[in-house]
Amino acid sequence: MATLARRLFKAALFLGLLALSLRYVQPYPYEWTDGEARAWWRASDWLGVSDPDDLYFVVWTSIELLVAILAYIAIMKLWRHYQSKKLR
């Protein structure tokens, strides 16, 4: 039962971090300059994506997921470090 509780807590922690990442890690401003629009169009053409907004969404979602993963790893390492210090 304790293992299930730990797994549920870890899943909830990760989902919470992902929600925070989606809320606070955002590109500003959303309006593209002409140079940025050309770059996104070229990248989407090169990757075979028909709409640059689709590519933009995938790129930023990946970045937000990466931020959540790195925050989760950092929290887990800090927790393990705290627990090892506590047992000494």
Residue pairs with C-beta under 8 A, 6 or more apart in sequence:
13 72
13 75
14 68
14 72
17 68
17 71
17 72
17 75
18 64
18 65
18 68
20 68
20 71
21 64
21 65
21 67
21 68
21 71
22 64
25 63
25 64
25 67
26 60
27 60
32 40
37 52
40 52
40 55
40 56
41 52
43 52
43 55
44 50
44 51
44 52
44 54
44 55
47 55
49 55
